């Protein structure tokens, strides 16, 4: 998100007139999503990418705003989205309760248009700064792609998110073949440049915003593929293999290939699979990677 005009705001209110009034105030500067029910709000908030801010009514049928707020804050994938309650419940104890639930701000109806715009702008600017700091903390300094911390976060988020629709989650673990001999013979400067080139080659292959390529550590990388079955994961893994081969980085000290190559382990689980969790998926991908390496490297293997 490079500026506030690209920010997305989700407006949640059971009264269409209230949604229209808020949307009219904000649509010039922000992308607007709307929901008239709590369940729909949760569904929209869980999408990738999520909204940058939620304006949430409290008094709604079926699921009130307090419950929506609690469920958002208890979900790993949505807990960081700031929430502003916009409600007719204007007593001090109501505002205190809303803020204690995790809301970032509280606006009472009938609202002042100027106040709404100012408070939304403040929250969006704060979110933008936070996102920038988070991006720096989640980026690998050498390769400029997401780091291990971001990988761990993404894997947890997607596992939690995909439990509800029971979608497949695929994970690829990737290792540069014979990287120690490369480093030993060409030098650490060349090794660093090799890591950068391989990282960028891998990073460019997935096309969906939800997919994540990260440096896992050393010469190892990982790819998280939400809503991807075994066939889709295999197709992408082979494209990754070809992308690294196409770099043509000379490696005279490899007994695998005359150029730098990678081995890839692929695993696909459903979050509803018995006795499975994100850690079990990672272990499956690690075993598949071990198989690829033990079978001669420069190949894709599956668990």
Residue pairs with C-beta under 8 A, 6 or more apart in sequence:
1 7
1 52
1 128
1 131
3 128
4 29
4 30
4 121
4 124
4 125
4 128
5 29
5 30
6 31
7 30
7 31
7 52
7 53
7 124
7 127
7 128
8 30
8 31
8 32
8 33
8 49
8 51
8 52
8 53
9 26
9 30
9 31
9 32
9 33
9 51
9 52
9 53
9 54
9 55
9 120
9 124
10 33
10 34
10 35
10 41
10 44
10 45
10 51
10 53
10 54
10 55
11 19
11 22
11 23
11 32
11 33
11 34
11 35
11 54
11 55
12 34
12 35
12 36
12 38
12 41
12 54
12 55
12 56
12 57
12 60
12 65
12 68
13 19
13 22
13 36
13 55
13 57
13 60
13 86
14 36
14 37
14 57
14 59
14 60
14 61
15 36
15 57
16 36
18 57
18 86
18 109
19 34
19 36
22 55
22 86
22 116
23 32
23 34
25 113
25 116
25 117
26 32
26 116
26 117
26 120
30 120
30 124
33 44
33 51
35 41
35 43
35 44
36 60
37 60
37 61
37 62
37 63
38 60
38 62
38 63
38 64
38 65
38 67
38 68
39 62
39 63
41 54
41 56
41 68
42 68
42 71
42 72
42 78
44 51
45 51
45 54
45 72
45 78
45 81
46 75
46 77
46 78
46 161
46 164
48 209
48 210
48 226
49 209
50 77
50 78
50 81
51 81
52 81
52 82
52 124
52 127
53 81
53 82
53 83
53 84
53 120
53 123
53 124
53 127
54 72
54 81
54 82
54 83
54 84
55 84
55 86
55 120
56 65
56 68
56 69
56 83
56 84
56 85
56 86
56 103
57 65
57 85
57 86
57 87
58 64
58 65
58 66
58 85
58 87
58 89
58 94
58 98
59 65
59 87
59 88
59 89
60 68
65 85
65 87
66 97
66 98
66 101
69 83
69 85
69 98
69 101
69 102
69 103
70 101
70 102
72 78
72 79
72 81
72 83
72 102
73 79
73 101
73 102
75 160
75 161
76 156
76 157
76 160
77 157
77 158
77 160
77 161
79 102
82 104
82 105
82 123
82 126
82 127
83 102
83 103
83 104
84 103
84 104
84 105
84 106
84 107
84 119
84 120
84 123
85 95
85 98
85 103
85 105
85 106
85 107
86 107
86 109
86 111
86 116
87 94
87 98
87 106
87 107
87 108
87 109
88 108
88 109
89 108
90 108
90 109
95 106
95 108
98 106
99 106
104 123
105 119
105 122
105 123
107 115
107 116
107 119
137 149
138 146
138 147
138 149
138 150
138 153
139 145
139 146
139 147
139 150
140 146
140 147
140 148
140 199
140 214
140 215
142 192
142 195
142 196
142 215
143 195
143 196
143 199
143 200
143 215
144 196
144 199
144 200
145 199
145 200
145 202
145 203
145 213
145 214
145 215
146 154
146 212
146 213
146 214
146 215
147 214
147 215
148 214
148 215
148 216
148 217
150 212
150 214
151 212
151 214
151 216
151 222
151 224
154 212
154 214
154 224
155 171
155 224
155 278
155 281
155 282
156 278
158 169
158 210
158 224
158 226
159 169
159 271
159 277
159 278
159 281
160 271
161 226
162 168
162 169
162 226
162 227
162 270
162 271
163 271
163 272
166 270
166 271
166 272
167 226
167 227
167 270
167 271
168 227
168 228
168 229
168 230
168 268
168 269
168 270
169 224
169 225
169 226
169 227
169 228
169 268
169 269
169 270
169 271
169 281
170 224
170 225
170 228
170 229
170 230
170 232
170 233
170 266
170 267
170 268
171 222
171 223
171 224
171 225
171 266
171 267
171 268
171 281
171 282
171 284
171 285
172 222
172 223
172 225
172 233
172 236
172 237
172 240
172 264
172 265
172 266
172 285
173 216
173 220
173 221
173 222
173 264
173 265
173 282
173 285
173 286
173 288
173 289
174 202
174 220
174 221
174 222
174 223
174 240
174 262
174 263
174 264
174 265
174 289
175 219
175 220
175 221
175 262
175 263
175 289
175 293
176 182
176 194
176 195
176 198
176 219
176 220
176 260
176 261
176 262
177 254
177 256
177 257
177 260
177 261
177 262
177 263
177 293
177 297
177 298
178 251
178 253
178 254
178 255
178 256
178 297
179 191
179 194
179 218
179 219
181 251
181 253
181 254
182 190
182 191
182 194
182 251
182 253
182 254
182 260
183 190
183 191
184 253
185 252
185 253
186 194
194 249
194 260
195 215
195 219
197 247
197 249
198 221
198 244
198 247
198 249
198 260
198 262
199 213
199 215
199 221
201 243
201 244
201 246
201 247
202 213
202 221
202 223
202 240
202 243
202 244
203 213
204 243
205 213
205 236
205 239
205 240
205 243
206 212
206 213
206 223
206 225
206 236
210 226
210 227
211 223
211 224
211 225
211 226
212 223
212 224
213 221
213 222
213 223
214 221
214 222
214 223
214 224
215 221
216 222
222 285
223 236
223 240
225 232
225 233
225 236
228 236
228 268
229 268
230 266
230 268
230 302
233 266
233 268
234 266
234 300
234 302
237 264
237 266
237 300
238 300
240 262
240 264
241 261
241 262
241 264
241 298
241 299
241 300
244 260
244 261
244 262
245 257
245 259
245 261
247 259
247 260
248 259
249 259
249 260
250 258
250 259
250 260
251 257
251 258
251 259
251 260
251 261
252 258
254 260
254 261
256 296
256 297
256 298
257 298
261 297
261 298
262 298
263 289
263 292
263 293
263 297
263 298
263 299
263 301
264 289
264 292
264 299
264 300
264 301
265 285
265 286
265 287
265 288
265 289
265 290
265 291
265 292
265 300
265 301
265 302
265 303
266 285
266 288
266 300
266 301
266 302
266 303
267 281
267 284
267 285
267 287
267 288
267 302
267 303
269 276
269 280
269 281
269 284
270 276
284 303
285 303
287 303
288 301
288 302
288 303
289 301
291 301
291 303
292 299
292 300
292 301
295 301
